[in-house]
Amino acid sequence: AAMPEKSVFKGSSDGLLAIIGDDDTVTGMLLAGCGNVDEKRNSNFLVVTSKTTSSQIEDTFYKFCNDPRISVLLINQYIAHEMRATLDKWAERGEKRPAILEVPSKEHPYEKALDPVYQRTKLLLGLRDD
């Protein structure tokens, strides 16, 4: 009997990790083996520099979010903060995939007040900041 074809859609564990981040973050993730370049030379990462435009970041964000192979999108928190309206618009769509996680960078420390996952968890658990 033929083996069923693996699906990269709902219920699959074969999804890719995508990264939108500064040079240090992306380099670290690539060294950890998270990089991928397909046959069309499309990569699963974007290195954001001072020369990267907001529209380049947004276009890449939507490219990653609409790619069914991407399961998790890591984005530096300071970059996510700069494009909060776009992230909120995507969240309002109710999409379950990809999971979008905001991570700190070497140059920009973690700020829990800007982390939507932290804020939602705190709200659900009824926690207050001291």
C-alpha positions, 0 to 999 in steps of 0.5 A, spaced: 500 500 500 502 507 498 504 511 504 499 517 505 502 523 502 505 528 508 501 534 509 504 541 511 497 543 513 493 542 519 495 537 524 502 537 521 509 537 525 513 538 519 512 546 519 518 551 518 520 556 523 521 563 520 525 569 523 524 577 522 530 580 526 536 583 527 543 580 524 544 577 531 538 574 532 537 571 525 545 569 525 543 565 531 537 562 529 541 560 522 547 557 526 541 553 530 539 550 524 533 554 522 534 556 516 531 554 509 532 556 502 527 553 497 528 551 490 526 558 488 531 561 492 526 564 497 528 564 504 525 563 511 528 569 514 529 577 513 535 580 516 532 587 518 537 593 518 537 600 518 536 600 511 530 595 511 524 599 509 517 598 513 514 596 507 519 590 506 518 588 513 510 588 512 511 584 505 515 579 508 511 578 514 505 577 510 509 572 505 511 568 511 504 568 514 501 566 508 506 560 507 502 554 509 509 551 510 511 556 516 508 554 523 512 559 527 514 566 526 519 569 530 520 576 530 524 581 534 520 585 539 522 592 537 520 590 530 514 587 532 512 594 536 514 598 530 509 594 526 503 593 531 498 595 527 499 590 522 500 584 527 493 586 530 490 586 523 493 579 522 490 577 529 483 580 528 483 575 522 483 569 527 488 565 524 491 559 528 497 559 524 503 561 524 504 562 531 507 569 532 512 570 538 516 576 539 523 575 542 528 580 545 534 582 541 541 583 544 540 591 543 533 591 545 531 588 552 525 584 553 519 589 555 513 585 558 509 591 557 509 590 549 509 583 549 501 581 547 502 573 549 505 575 556 499 580 557 494 575 554 496 570 559 496 575 565 489 577 563 487 570 563 490 568 570 488 574 573 495 577 575 497 584 576 503 587 576 506 589 582 
